[in-house]
Amino acid sequence: MVTTLAIDCGGGGIKASVLDAAGTMRARPLRVPTPYPLPPSLFVKTLLDLGARLPTADRLTVGMPGMIRHGVVVATPHYVTRSGPRSRVDPDLVAEWSGYDARTALSEAFGVPALVLNDAEVHGAGVVAGTGCELVLTLGTGLGSALFDGGVLAPHLELSHAPVRWNTTYDTYVGEPERRRLGDAFWSRRIRQVVDGLRPVFRWDRLYLGGGNSRLIRPEQVARMGDDVVIVPNTAGIVGGVRAWDLIGGRYDPTT
């Protein structure tokens, strides 16, 4: 039976577990705070240390924030900062992360085939039905997104960086700092407004709202969003680590 070490990397914390082929966790999930500043070398070491505390696995799936193409980091918004999300950007970290081949580095470090994707894409792999147009939005430090058509992952778009109003991106508009400032009731209303605004853009068959903050959306706002909107558990970010190999992993050569 093939086992998968799934690691969900966020702006505030990094979670991991080992799963069997059915997606059942074989060990209790572990979490550590995301260290800052975070150059690629410390990122790899942090994941290695976390993995060493779990049973050995045959392959590795890592979801991380930012634009990831074929396992290579194009840009990662949180990990280039000096002390965490929305702190000052370090130009040296920008240079280190830009073009960083995370898949190769992690595969060599762990000694197993690796799949490195945007964290919302891994989350989506764990929840999509595989039919129709399915959009996944993750609510946490910021906003993550992934789009699937018939179970096939579309090219990643950093929707979080698009402006939702003058000088304000979706990341800022619905991220954790705004939730704390507004309170759950007003923040939930804002989430519904975002859903209403995106509906004519995507014309989805189903929209999945996940991430750590999705459980905080008030029930009355969920009810107003419609039957095509589903709240999904944050554990999908880990469980999706198995299914990602079926939906996405075929694009990669598992021997490299």
N, C-alpha and C positions, 0 to 999 in steps of 0.2 A: 504494500500500500504506500503510495506516494504521500509524503507529508510536506507541509509548507510552513515556513516561518514567515508570518505576515507582520509587517511593521508599519504602523500608521503614524507618520511624522507631522506634527502640527506646530503652530507658532508658540504654543505654551507648554506642550507636553508630547512625549513620544511613547506610544503604546505598542505592545507586541504580544503575540501568542503563537503557538504551533497548532496547526489544524490538520485533520486527516482529509482524505479525498472527498468525503461527504461535507466538509466544511465544519465539522464538529471540533471544538477546541479540545486539545489533548493536555492543555496546561492552563492554569489560571492566568489571565492576562496581567502583564506587568506594565507599569507606567513610571517614567522618570521625567523630570522637568527638562525642557529643551534648554541646553546650555548656551550662553552668549558671552562673548562673541563666538560665532560658530563657523570656522573655516572648514573646508571639505575634509581635512584630515581628522579633525575632532568629531565631525559628523560620522565618519566611518567608525572611529573608535567607540563612540557612544552606542552605535548600533551593535558593534561586536560585543561590547560589554553586556548589553541587554540580552543579546542572543545567547551568550554564554550561561545565562541564568535559566534558560529554557531547554527542553529536550532537543536533541539534534534533529535536523530536518533535511529533506532531499533537495529542496529548492527554496528560493527567497523571493518575496514580493514586498516592495517598498513603495508606499504612497507618500509623496512630499508636496508641499505647496509650491506653486509656480508653474511656469511653462516648461514642460519636459517633452522633448521630441526624441523618440527612439532611444530612451534611456539617457539622453544628454540634456543637461540643464541649459536652457536658453536664458531664463531669468527666474530668480526665486526672491520674492519681496521681503520675507522676514529674515532669512538667513544671511542677508548682506548688511544687517544693522548691527550697531555696537552693543546694544543691550536688550534687544527684543523688538517685537512688532511696534511700528510707529516711532521708534527711536531714530537717532541720526544714522544715516547710511554711511558705511565705511567704504571708500573707493577701492581699497585693497581687497576687501571681501568681494566686491562686485567683480573685480578682475579674476579672482580665484574661482568664483562660481560660474562665471560666464563660459559656456562651452565645456563644462566639466562633465566627463563621461562617468556618470554615477553608476550606471549599470555594470560597466567593466570593472570599476574600482571595487564595487561591493561583491561582484561575483568572484573576483580574485581574493578578496579579503576573507570571504566566508567559504570559498572553495566549492560552491554549488552554483547552478544556473540561477540568474537573477532577472527579475522584471521590475523596472523602476518607472512609475507613472505618476501623474498628478494625483493627489490624494482623493479628490472628488471622483476621479475615474475609477479608482479602486473601490471607493464607496458605492459607486453606481453599479459596478460589476456584481456586487453582492445583493442588489435589490431589483434590477430590471427584469421584466418578464420575458424580454427578447422578442416582443412583437410590437409593431407600430413605432411611433416617434415618442421616445421617452427622455425627458429632461430631468437631471438630478442637480439639485442645489443644496450645498452644505453650508450650514450656519454655525460659525464658530468665531475665531479671531477675526475673520473677514468672511467673504463669500466665495465658495468654490462652486464650480459648475462642470457638468459633463453631459454630452448629448449622445444618445444611442438611437439608431434606426434599424429595427429588426434585429436587435442585439449586437449590431456592429457599431463600434465606437467611432464617432466623427472626429475630425481633427480638433485638437483642443483650442478653445478660444478663452482668453482671459477676460471674461465678462465682468469680473470684479473691478477691472481697471476702467471700464466704460463710465462716462459721466451719467449720473441719474438726474442731476440738476447742476446749476452753475457751480463750477469748481468743487464738486462733490462726486466721488465715485461710489459705486455700489458697495465696495469694500468699507468705505467710511460710513456710508448711509445706514447699513444694517449690521455692522461689525459689533464685537463685544463691547468696546467703549461706549458706543451709542446705546446699546441695550442697558448698560449700567446707568447711563445718564438719564434716559427716558423712563426706565422702569418697564416691566414686562408688558403691561397693558398697552401703552402707547407704542412700544417697539413692535408688538404683535400686529397692531393696526398698520404699521409701516410695512411689515412683511407682506400683509395682504395687498397693500397698494403696489408693492413691487411685483407680486404675482399677477395682479390685474394688468399691470403695464407690460409685462413680458408675454402674456398669453397671445396677443395678436402677432408677436414677433416670431414665436416658435410654433404655434398651433399644435401643441403636443397632444398626444393621446393620453399620456399620464405624466404628471409632475411629482417627483419624490422630493420631499424636504427632509434632509438628514443633518448630521453634524451634532455636536454637543448641545447647541442651543435650540434645536428644533423642538425638543420636548417642552420648552418654555413658552411656545406659542399658545395663546389663550384659546380654549375650545370654541368660543363664539366666533373667533376670527377664522379658525380652521373650517367651521361649518359654512361660512360665507364664501370660502374659496371655491367650493364645488366638489363634486364626487370624483373628479379627475385629479385631485390633489391628495397625496398620501404622505403621512408622517411616518418615517422609518427610523429604527433605532440606530444609535451611533456605533454599535458593534459591527455594523455593516462595513465600516472602514477596515476591520480586521478580517471578517468572514469573506469579504470580497477578494481577499488575497488568494484564495483558491480558485474561485470562478474566473478571475482575471486571466488565468492561464488558458482557459477554454475560449473566452471571448476575444482576448487580445494577444495572448502569448504566442499564437501561431505566426505572428509577424516577425518573431525574433528567432535567431538560430540558438537553440538551448545549449549548444555545445560551446558557445563563446561567452 
